[in-house]
């Protein structure tokens, strides 16, 4: 919601703009009215919406056209005041004021307009018959209020409606000509419905409705109130209530009804609670909450985050086979504005015989995203509604920032659960095969992977001293950056059938890791082929023995052969 509201009053001379402002402030009609009232600020604690409100007067006699244009550009809402007993001032609304305002505001972000018919005390009839066609012609007009500065009729209501037009605008939500919600509003409310549908059965049952009500409005609905809501829907549409729960159609109908009855604030309260701004876009503050990342630290999901992800998986694993089919994955990500997982994910984590992502593979992919790109992980948790369902301030509550790795090395213990292994080796040495073998995929399966579906990573779980840990395996690229070197273990891979393959491993080790504390493992790949002598001064076995001796007998380098898969 906006931090403040700026209301501008314009109109022909003598229609009562200044009188309206002075009557609001003093709660009585002024004896003497100046040409223009000074700008006033109403504190937040005395406004219905608890937002500071600035009220600005315009006087043709005191201000230039340029000053008027500046005020129009700064205004959040503009009240066009006319006199109900002056036809000329009403005609000027469409012939002068609306065109002038539209010329001075951006077409894509038009300022809402309020038509204000002042001096209602001087006539016995209403001007609404004349005004309604104008309201139907211009979508920017939020409402029309007839009032009287002299007898204080509808004065506070006028400024309340003006404030409401800014804080709870109709424009983004509803199309008055079609009498239905706008597509962007339907899209936002549909996401909210799916997030709130905790068991994914397509209806909001009483428990889900109560949780939704408490989340958005801090109060549950009484049983009778719940039935009353459902009865309203039943009376107006046949499929709005199913199995005594509210369907998506019924949910959308209720919000249409709120808006048609002038209760825009109800829909806006829901939208803002679920992270939406005035343009029905999820805010940056909602999607990307601040999280401190000291150097040499990593990011992991905490226990509550994994429980949440488990509930999301269970919600979408319709056939209960502990794997997500392509249709189930698509359904899971319907609350996203785009599909975040491509076909490469199926070759990054564990899958079943059909190639579908298993439960463990699903958790592994989330662990990988959080480790490599925590901002993206925060964004994804935002789309899924983590902070709302778990009643947290933000989805940053799902993240654990580990302590500096140097402290872990000093204390020789760690609480981390994700470890990174960089796989280094010459081209064609078998790095990609090593990654896929880590996921349990044989050579036949690897050959079927399309080039554009291949993955740079592989992640799965392993047990260390009885504790489950995640091991992220990733190959090197064309050059080694600082990030490539900041890993937990290095795997040097060579092809036993290529006599030049091991030399690359030896050079990389000597250049980057001989004096480091990073453990290194040498892997002889393609052991199903004939082993040839390597064109290096030492054999791989001799090289590893020499490296071990150089470190005072501390065995941290090994060589083993990778069996054919």
C-alpha positions as CSV (number, residue, x, y, z in Angstrom):
1,X,0.0,0.0,0.0
2,X,1.1,3.6,-0.7
3,X,2.9,5.5,2.1
4,X,0.8,8.6,1.5
5,X,-2.0,10.0,-0.7
6,X,-2.0,13.3,-2.5
7,X,-5.4,14.7,-3.5
8,X,-5.8,17.6,-5.9
9,X,-9.0,19.6,-6.3
10,X,-9.6,21.3,-9.7
11,X,-12.6,22.9,-11.3
12,X,-14.1,26.2,-12.6
13,X,-13.8,29.3,-10.4
14,X,-16.5,29.7,-7.7
15,X,-17.6,26.0,-7.7
16,X,-16.5,25.7,-4.0
17,X,-13.2,23.9,-4.1
18,X,-11.6,25.9,-1.3
19,X,-14.8,25.9,0.8
20,X,-14.8,22.1,0.7
21,X,-11.3,21.9,2.1
22,X,-12.0,24.5,4.8
23,X,-15.2,22.8,5.8
24,X,-13.4,19.5,6.2
25,X,-10.7,21.0,8.4
26,X,-12.8,23.3,10.6
27,X,-16.0,21.2,10.4
28,X,-17.9,24.4,9.7
29,X,-18.6,26.6,6.7
30,X,-16.1,29.5,6.5
31,X,-17.4,33.0,6.8
32,X,-14.6,34.3,4.5
33,X,-13.2,32.1,1.7
34,X,-9.7,32.9,0.4
35,X,-8.9,32.5,-3.3
36,X,-6.9,29.3,-2.5
37,X,-6.4,27.1,0.5
38,X,-2.9,26.3,1.6
39,X,-1.9,22.6,1.2
40,X,-2.9,20.7,4.3
41,X,-1.7,17.3,5.6
42,X,-4.1,15.0,7.5
43,X,-2.1,12.7,9.8
44,X,-2.4,9.0,9.4
45,X,-4.0,8.4,12.8
46,X,-7.1,10.4,11.9
47,X,-7.7,8.9,8.4
48,X,-9.8,5.7,7.9
49,X,-7.0,4.0,6.0
50,X,-4.2,5.1,8.4
51,X,-2.3,6.8,5.6
52,X,-1.1,10.5,5.7
53,X,-3.2,12.5,3.2
54,X,-2.2,15.7,1.5
55,X,-5.0,17.9,0.1
56,X,-4.0,20.5,-2.5
57,X,-6.3,23.3,-3.8
58,X,-6.0,24.9,-7.2
59,X,-6.9,28.5,-8.0
60,X,-6.9,29.9,-11.6
61,X,-6.6,33.4,-10.2
62,X,-3.4,32.6,-8.2
63,X,-1.7,29.9,-10.2
64,X,-0.3,29.6,-13.7
65,X,-1.0,26.8,-16.2
66,X,2.5,25.5,-15.5
67,X,1.9,25.3,-11.8
68,X,-1.4,23.4,-12.5
69,X,0.5,20.9,-14.7
70,X,3.0,20.3,-12.0
71,X,0.3,19.6,-9.5
72,X,-1.5,17.2,-11.9
73,X,1.7,15.3,-12.3
74,X,2.2,14.9,-8.5
75,X,-1.4,14.0,-7.7
76,X,-2.5,10.5,-6.8
77,X,-6.1,11.3,-7.3
78,X,-7.9,14.4,-8.8
79,X,-11.3,15.6,-7.7
80,X,-13.0,17.6,-10.5
81,X,-15.4,19.9,-8.6
82,X,-18.5,21.3,-10.3
83,X,-21.5,23.1,-9.0
84,X,-24.8,21.2,-9.3
85,X,-26.7,24.4,-10.0
86,X,-24.3,25.5,-12.8
87,X,-24.6,23.6,-16.1
88,X,-21.6,25.4,-17.5
89,X,-19.3,24.0,-14.8
90,X,-20.7,20.5,-15.5
91,X,-20.0,20.9,-19.3
92,X,-16.5,22.0,-18.5
93,X,-15.8,18.6,-16.8
94,X,-15.8,16.9,-20.2
95,X,-14.9,19.8,-22.5
96,X,-11.9,21.0,-20.5
97,X,-10.8,19.2,-17.3
98,X,-10.8,15.5,-18.3
99,X,-9.0,16.2,-21.6
100,X,-6.5,18.5,-19.9
101,X,-5.7,15.9,-17.2
102,X,-5.4,13.1,-19.7
103,X,-3.0,15.1,-21.8
104,X,-0.8,15.7,-18.7
105,X,-0.7,12.1,-17.5
106,X,0.7,8.9,-18.9
107,X,-1.8,6.7,-20.7
108,X,-0.7,3.5,-19.0
109,X,-0.8,5.0,-15.5
110,X,-3.8,7.4,-15.5
111,X,-4.6,9.1,-12.3
112,X,-8.1,8.2,-10.9
113,X,-10.8,10.9,-11.0
114,X,-13.6,11.7,-8.6
115,X,-16.5,13.9,-9.8
116,X,-17.6,16.2,-7.0
117,X,-21.0,17.9,-7.3
118,X,-20.9,20.8,-4.7
119,X,-23.7,23.1,-3.5
120,X,-26.3,20.4,-3.3
121,X,-28.0,22.6,-0.7
122,X,-29.0,25.0,-3.4
123,X,-31.1,22.6,-5.5
124,X,-33.8,20.0,-4.8
125,X,-32.8,17.7,-7.7
126,X,-29.8,15.5,-8.3
127,X,-27.2,16.0,-11.1
128,X,-26.7,12.2,-11.4
129,X,-28.7,11.8,-14.6
130,X,-26.4,14.2,-16.3
131,X,-23.2,12.7,-14.7
132,X,-23.9,9.0,-15.2
133,X,-23.3,9.1,-19.0
134,X,-19.9,10.9,-18.3
135,X,-19.0,8.2,-15.8
136,X,-19.8,5.5,-18.4
137,X,-17.7,7.3,-21.0
138,X,-14.5,7.7,-19.0
139,X,-13.0,4.6,-17.2
140,X,-10.7,6.8,-15.1
141,X,-13.7,8.1,-13.1
142,X,-13.9,6.1,-9.9
143,X,-17.1,7.6,-8.5
144,X,-19.3,10.7,-8.2
145,X,-20.2,12.4,-4.9
146,X,-22.7,15.1,-4.4
147,X,-22.0,17.3,-1.4
148,X,-22.4,20.6,0.3
149,X,-19.6,22.6,1.8
150,X,-22.2,24.8,3.5
151,X,-24.2,22.2,5.5
152,X,-21.2,19.7,5.6
153,X,-23.0,17.0,3.6
154,X,-20.8,14.2,2.4
155,X,-17.6,16.2,3.0
156,X,-15.7,13.5,4.9
157,X,-17.1,10.9,2.5
158,X,-15.7,12.8,-0.5
159,X,-12.2,12.7,0.9
160,X,-12.6,9.1,2.0
161,X,-13.6,8.1,-1.5
162,X,-10.7,10.0,-2.9
163,X,-8.3,8.3,-0.6
164,X,-9.9,4.9,-1.4
165,X,-9.5,5.5,-5.1
166,X,-5.7,5.6,-4.6
167,X,-5.4,2.8,-2.1
168,X,-8.0,0.5,-3.5
169,X,-8.4,1.5,-7.2
170,X,-11.1,-0.2,-9.3
171,X,-9.2,0.2,-12.6
172,X,-6.8,-2.8,-12.2
173,X,-9.5,-5.1,-10.9
174,X,-12.8,-4.6,-12.7
175,X,-14.2,-3.7,-16.1
176,X,-17.5,-1.8,-15.5
177,X,-18.6,-2.1,-19.2
178,X,-18.3,-5.9,-19.1
179,X,-19.3,-6.1,-15.4
180,X,-16.5,-8.7,-14.8
181,X,-13.0,-9.0,-13.3
182,X,-10.1,-8.0,-15.6
183,X,-7.8,-10.8,-16.8
184,X,-4.9,-9.7,-14.7
185,X,-7.1,-9.7,-11.6
186,X,-8.4,-13.2,-12.4
187,X,-4.9,-14.4,-12.9
188,X,-3.8,-13.1,-9.5
189,X,-6.8,-14.4,-7.7
190,X,-6.4,-17.8,-9.4
191,X,-2.9,-18.0,-8.0
192,X,-4.1,-17.1,-4.6
193,X,-6.8,-19.7,-4.8
194,X,-4.3,-22.4,-5.8
195,X,-1.9,-21.5,-3.0
196,X,-4.8,-21.5,-0.5
197,X,-6.1,-24.9,-1.8
198,X,-3.7,-26.8,0.5
199,X,-4.9,-30.3,-0.6
200,X,-5.1,-29.4,-4.3
201,X,-8.6,-30.8,-4.7
202,X,-9.9,-27.7,-6.6
203,X,-12.1,-26.4,-3.7
204,X,-11.6,-24.4,-0.5
205,X,-13.0,-26.5,2.3
206,X,-14.0,-24.9,5.6
207,X,-10.6,-25.4,7.1
208,X,-8.9,-23.8,4.1
209,X,-11.4,-20.9,4.0
210,X,-10.8,-20.3,7.7
211,X,-7.1,-20.3,7.3
212,X,-7.4,-17.9,4.3
213,X,-9.7,-15.6,6.3
214,X,-7.3,-15.6,9.3
215,X,-4.3,-15.0,7.1
216,X,-5.8,-12.0,5.2
217,X,-8.1,-10.5,7.9
218,X,-6.7,-11.8,11.2
219,X,-10.0,-13.3,12.2
220,X,-11.6,-16.6,11.4
221,X,-15.2,-16.9,10.1
222,X,-17.9,-18.3,12.4
223,X,-19.6,-21.5,11.1
224,X,-22.8,-19.6,10.3
225,X,-20.8,-16.9,8.5
226,X,-19.1,-19.6,6.4
227,X,-22.5,-21.1,5.5
228,X,-23.9,-17.6,4.6
229,X,-21.0,-17.0,2.2
230,X,-21.5,-20.3,0.5
231,X,-25.3,-19.7,0.3
232,X,-24.7,-16.4,-1.4
233,X,-22.6,-18.2,-4.0
234,X,-25.1,-21.0,-4.4
235,X,-27.9,-18.6,-5.1
236,X,-26.0,-16.9,-7.9
237,X,-24.2,-19.7,-9.7
238,X,-24.6,-23.5,-10.1
239,X,-21.0,-24.6,-9.8
240,X,-19.7,-22.1,-7.3
241,X,-19.9,-24.5,-4.4
242,X,-18.8,-28.2,-4.8
243,X,-18.7,-30.8,-2.0
244,X,-19.6,-28.1,0.4
245,X,-16.5,-26.1,-0.5
246,X,-15.8,-23.0,-2.6
247,X,-14.7,-23.6,-6.2
248,X,-12.5,-21.3,-8.1
249,X,-15.5,-19.9,-9.9
250,X,-17.2,-19.3,-6.6
251,X,-14.1,-17.6,-5.2
252,X,-13.9,-15.3,-8.3
253,X,-17.6,-14.5,-8.1
254,X,-17.3,-13.4,-4.4
255,X,-14.6,-10.9,-5.3
256,X,-16.7,-9.7,-8.3
257,X,-19.5,-9.1,-5.8
258,X,-17.3,-7.3,-3.3
259,X,-16.2,-4.9,-6.1
260,X,-19.7,-4.3,-7.4
261,X,-20.9,-3.5,-3.9
262,X,-18.0,-0.9,-3.5
263,X,-15.9,-3.1,-1.2
264,X,-12.7,-2.9,-3.2
265,X,-10.7,-2.9,-0.1
266,X,-11.6,-6.5,0.6
267,X,-10.1,-7.7,-2.6
268,X,-7.1,-5.4,-2.3
269,X,-6.4,-6.7,1.3
270,X,-6.2,-10.2,-0.1
271,X,-4.1,-9.2,-3.1
272,X,-1.6,-7.2,-0.9
273,X,-1.4,-10.0,1.6
274,X,-0.3,-12.3,-1.2
275,X,2.4,-9.9,-2.4
276,X,0.7,-7.9,-5.1
277,X,1.2,-4.2,-5.9
278,X,-1.2,-1.7,-7.5
279,X,-0.4,-3.0,-10.9
280,X,-1.1,-6.6,-9.8
281,X,2.5,-7.6,-10.0
282,X,4.3,-9.3,-7.2
283,X,6.5,-6.7,-5.5
284,X,10.3,-6.9,-5.4
285,X,10.1,-6.7,-1.6
286,X,7.9,-9.8,-1.5
287,X,9.8,-11.9,-4.0
288,X,13.3,-10.8,-3.0
289,X,13.5,-10.2,0.8
290,X,16.9,-9.0,2.1
291,X,19.3,-11.8,3.2
292,X,22.8,-11.2,4.5
293,X,25.5,-13.3,2.8
294,X,28.9,-13.0,4.4
295,X,31.9,-14.2,2.3
296,X,32.9,-17.9,2.3
297,X,29.4,-18.8,3.5
298,X,26.8,-20.9,1.7
299,X,23.0,-21.0,1.7
300,X,20.9,-24.0,2.5
301,X,17.2,-24.8,3.2
302,X,16.3,-25.3,6.8
303,X,14.0,-28.0,8.3
304,X,10.8,-26.0,7.9
305,X,11.6,-25.3,4.3
306,X,11.9,-29.0,3.6
307,X,8.7,-29.7,5.4
308,X,7.0,-27.1,3.2
309,X,8.5,-28.6,0.1
310,X,7.3,-32.0,1.2
311,X,3.8,-30.7,1.6
312,X,3.9,-29.1,-1.9
313,X,5.1,-32.4,-3.4
314,X,2.4,-34.4,-1.6
315,X,-0.2,-31.9,-2.8
316,X,0.7,-32.5,-6.5
317,X,1.7,-36.2,-6.5
318,X,-1.8,-37.2,-7.4
319,X,-1.0,-40.9,-8.1
320,X,1.1,-41.3,-5.0
321,X,4.0,-42.9,-6.9
322,X,6.6,-40.7,-5.1
323,X,7.5,-39.1,-8.5
324,X,6.2,-36.1,-10.4
325,X,5.0,-36.8,-13.9
326,X,5.3,-34.0,-16.5
327,X,1.6,-33.1,-15.9
328,X,2.1,-33.0,-12.2
329,X,5.2,-30.8,-12.6
330,X,3.2,-28.4,-14.8
331,X,0.4,-28.3,-12.2
332,X,2.9,-27.5,-9.4
333,X,4.2,-24.5,-11.3
334,X,0.9,-23.0,-12.3
335,X,1.3,-20.5,-9.5
336,X,4.5,-19.3,-11.3
337,X,4.5,-16.7,-14.1
338,X,6.8,-19.0,-16.1
339,X,8.1,-22.6,-16.1
340,X,11.2,-22.5,-13.9
341,X,12.4,-26.1,-14.6
342,X,13.5,-27.1,-18.0
343,X,14.2,-30.6,-19.4
344,X,17.8,-30.3,-18.0
345,X,16.5,-30.8,-14.5
346,X,15.6,-34.4,-15.3
347,X,19.3,-35.0,-15.9
348,X,20.4,-33.1,-12.9
349,X,18.6,-35.1,-10.2
350,X,17.4,-38.6,-9.6
351,X,14.5,-39.9,-11.7
352,X,12.5,-43.1,-11.9
353,X,12.4,-45.6,-14.8
354,X,10.0,-43.4,-16.7
355,X,12.4,-40.4,-16.4
356,X,10.1,-38.6,-13.9
357,X,11.6,-36.6,-11.0
358,X,11.5,-38.6,-7.8
359,X,10.7,-37.2,-4.4
360,X,14.4,-37.2,-3.5
361,X,15.3,-35.7,-6.9
362,X,12.7,-33.0,-6.3
363,X,14.3,-32.0,-2.9
364,X,17.7,-32.2,-4.5
365,X,16.8,-29.7,-7.2
366,X,15.5,-27.2,-4.6
367,X,18.7,-27.7,-2.6
368,X,20.8,-27.0,-5.7
369,X,18.9,-23.8,-6.5
370,X,19.3,-22.5,-3.0
371,X,23.0,-23.3,-3.0
372,X,23.8,-21.8,-6.4
373,X,21.3,-18.9,-6.5
374,X,19.6,-18.1,-3.2
375,X,17.7,-15.1,-4.8
376,X,16.1,-17.4,-7.3
377,X,15.1,-19.8,-4.5
378,X,13.5,-16.9,-2.5
379,X,11.6,-15.9,-5.6
380,X,10.3,-19.5,-6.1
381,X,9.3,-19.8,-2.5
382,X,7.4,-16.5,-2.9
383,X,5.4,-17.8,-5.8
384,X,4.5,-20.9,-3.8
385,X,3.4,-18.7,-0.9
386,X,5.8,-20.0,1.8
387,X,5.7,-17.0,4.0
388,X,1.9,-17.0,3.9
389,X,1.3,-20.7,4.6
390,X,4.0,-20.8,7.3
391,X,3.0,-17.4,8.6
392,X,6.5,-16.0,8.4
393,X,7.6,-12.4,7.8
394,X,9.1,-13.4,4.5
395,X,10.5,-16.5,2.7
396,X,14.0,-15.6,4.0
397,X,12.9,-17.6,7.0
398,X,13.3,-20.7,4.9
399,X,17.0,-20.1,4.4
400,X,20.0,-21.0,6.6
401,X,23.3,-19.1,6.0
402,X,26.1,-21.4,7.0
403,X,29.1,-20.1,8.9
404,X,32.4,-19.3,7.3
405,X,34.2,-22.4,5.9
406,X,37.4,-21.4,7.6
407,X,35.8,-21.8,11.0
408,X,34.6,-25.3,10.1
409,X,38.1,-26.2,9.1
410,X,39.6,-24.8,12.3
411,X,37.1,-26.6,14.5
412,X,37.1,-29.7,12.2
413,X,33.4,-30.0,12.3
414,X,30.5,-28.5,10.3
415,X,26.7,-28.2,10.4
416,X,26.5,-27.9,6.7
417,X,24.4,-30.4,4.7
418,X,25.4,-29.4,1.2
419,X,28.9,-30.0,-0.2
420,X,30.3,-29.2,-3.6
421,X,32.5,-31.4,-5.7
422,X,34.2,-29.9,-8.8
423,X,34.9,-32.5,-11.5
424,X,38.0,-31.4,-13.5
425,X,39.4,-33.2,-16.5
426,X,40.4,-32.8,-20.2
427,X,37.8,-32.8,-22.9
428,X,36.5,-36.3,-23.6
429,X,37.8,-37.7,-20.3
430,X,34.3,-38.7,-19.2
431,X,33.2,-35.9,-16.9
432,X,29.6,-35.9,-18.2
433,X,29.3,-39.7,-17.9
434,X,30.7,-39.4,-14.4
435,X,27.9,-36.9,-13.5
436,X,25.2,-39.1,-14.9
437,X,26.6,-42.2,-13.3
438,X,26.4,-40.4,-10.0
439,X,22.7,-40.2,-10.5
440,X,22.5,-43.9,-11.3
441,X,22.1,-43.5,-15.1
442,X,23.9,-45.9,-17.4
443,X,25.5,-45.2,-20.7
444,X,22.5,-46.3,-22.7
445,X,20.4,-43.7,-20.9
446,X,23.1,-41.1,-21.3
447,X,23.2,-41.6,-25.1
448,X,19.5,-40.8,-25.3
449,X,20.0,-37.3,-23.7
450,X,19.5,-34.5,-26.3
451,X,22.4,-32.0,-26.5
452,X,20.1,-29.1,-25.5
453,X,18.7,-31.2,-22.5
454,X,22.1,-31.8,-20.9
455,X,22.9,-30.4,-17.5
456,X,26.0,-28.8,-16.0
457,X,25.2,-30.2,-12.6
458,X,24.3,-33.4,-10.7
459,X,23.1,-33.5,-7.1
460,X,22.0,-36.4,-4.9
461,X,22.2,-37.5,-1.4
462,X,24.9,-39.6,0.3
463,X,25.4,-40.7,3.9
464,X,28.4,-39.5,6.0
465,X,28.7,-41.1,9.4
466,X,25.0,-42.0,9.3
467,X,23.9,-38.5,8.4
468,X,22.2,-37.6,5.0
469,X,24.2,-35.0,3.1
470,X,23.7,-33.5,-0.4
471,X,26.7,-33.7,-2.8
472,X,26.6,-31.3,-5.7
473,X,28.8,-32.4,-8.5
474,X,29.7,-30.0,-11.3
475,X,32.3,-30.1,-14.2
476,X,34.8,-27.4,-15.0
477,X,34.3,-25.0,-17.9
478,X,36.9,-23.6,-20.3
479,X,38.8,-21.8,-17.4
480,X,39.0,-22.0,-13.7
481,X,37.6,-19.0,-11.8
482,X,37.8,-18.3,-8.1
483,X,34.3,-19.8,-7.7
484,X,35.5,-23.0,-9.3
485,X,38.3,-23.3,-6.8
486,X,36.1,-22.6,-3.8
487,X,34.7,-26.1,-3.5
488,X,34.7,-28.8,-0.8
489,X,36.4,-31.5,-2.8
490,X,38.0,-31.9,-6.3
491,X,37.5,-34.8,-8.5
492,X,40.3,-35.2,-11.2
493,X,39.0,-37.4,-14.0
494,X,41.1,-38.9,-16.8
495,X,40.4,-41.4,-19.6
496,X,42.5,-44.6,-19.2
497,X,42.2,-45.2,-22.9
498,X,43.7,-41.8,-23.8
499,X,47.5,-41.6,-23.1
500,X,47.4,-37.7,-23.0
501,X,44.4,-37.5,-20.6
502,X,46.1,-37.7,-17.2
503,X,48.6,-34.9,-17.9
504,X,45.7,-32.4,-17.7
505,X,44.8,-33.6,-14.2
506,X,48.5,-33.4,-13.0
507,X,48.9,-29.8,-14.3
508,X,45.6,-28.6,-12.7
509,X,46.6,-30.2,-9.4
510,X,50.1,-28.6,-9.4
511,X,48.8,-25.2,-10.4
512,X,45.8,-24.9,-8.1
513,X,45.6,-27.5,-5.4
514,X,49.1,-28.7,-4.3
515,X,49.2,-26.1,-1.5
516,X,45.5,-26.0,-0.7
517,X,43.5,-27.8,1.9
518,X,41.0,-28.9,-0.6
519,X,40.8,-32.8,-0.7
520,X,41.4,-34.2,-4.2
521,X,40.3,-37.5,-5.7
522,X,41.7,-39.0,-8.9
523,X,39.2,-41.0,-11.0
524,X,40.2,-43.3,-13.8
525,X,37.2,-43.3,-16.2
526,X,36.1,-45.6,-19.0
527,X,37.6,-48.7,-17.2
528,X,35.7,-50.9,-19.6
529,X,38.2,-49.9,-22.3
530,X,41.8,-51.0,-22.7
531,X,44.1,-49.1,-20.3
532,X,47.1,-47.5,-21.9
533,X,50.3,-45.9,-20.5
534,X,49.9,-42.2,-19.8
535,X,52.4,-39.8,-21.4
536,X,53.3,-38.3,-18.1
537,X,56.5,-38.7,-16.1
538,X,54.6,-40.5,-13.3
539,X,51.8,-43.0,-13.5
540,X,48.5,-41.9,-11.9
541,X,49.2,-44.3,-9.0
542,X,52.8,-43.0,-8.5
543,X,51.6,-39.4,-8.8
544,X,49.0,-39.9,-6.0
545,X,51.6,-41.7,-3.8
546,X,54.1,-38.8,-4.3
547,X,51.4,-36.2,-3.5
548,X,50.4,-38.1,-0.3
549,X,54.1,-38.3,0.9
550,X,54.5,-34.5,0.2
551,X,51.7,-33.9,2.7
552,X,53.5,-35.6,5.7
553,X,51.7,-38.8,5.2
554,X,48.2,-37.3,5.4
555,X,46.2,-39.4,3.0
556,X,44.0,-37.0,1.2
557,X,44.5,-38.1,-2.4
558,X,43.3,-41.3,-3.9
559,X,43.0,-43.0,-7.3
560,X,40.3,-45.4,-8.2
561,X,38.8,-46.7,-11.4
562,X,35.2,-45.9,-12.4
563,X,33.5,-49.2,-13.5
564,X,31.5,-49.2,-16.7
565,X,27.8,-48.3,-16.2
